[in-house]
Amino acid sequence: METQPDGPVQRPTTDAPASGDWPARAADLVDSGVSLLRDKTVRPLALAARVIVFGVLVFAAALVTVVLLSIALIRLLTVYVFDGRVWAADLLVGAIFVAIGLVAWSQRTTRAPKAGAARQ
């Protein structure tokens, strides 16, 4: 009874490249090294730069929106509620901002003291 292999027989080969193949293998090795370097360094840096730029843009847009809305609120209160008394509109809007600040202050968390820090 003769046994037949299931697939083609693989012959062991030597690792020595053919004389005309080593430039292509060297180019492939350099290409894979550059791709690996790009994947590990350039892409994360590009992502971090993109996050920073978009974060600055969103912060600037939010700041402009808050300033314009507070100006509009003061104008509306001055004209329609307080009959030309700007100080009353300023007082009310300032009180609103102080209340928002107090709520934000009460929501803060305290940091745990560092192990080597001296207590006073």
Secondary structure, 3 states (H helix, E strand, C coil): CCCCCCCCCCCCCCCCCCCCCHHHHHHHHHHHHHHHHHHHHHHHHHHHHHHHHHHHHHHHHHHHHHHHHHHHHHHHHHHHHCCCCHHHHHHHHHHHHHHHHHHHHHCCCCCCCCCCCCCC
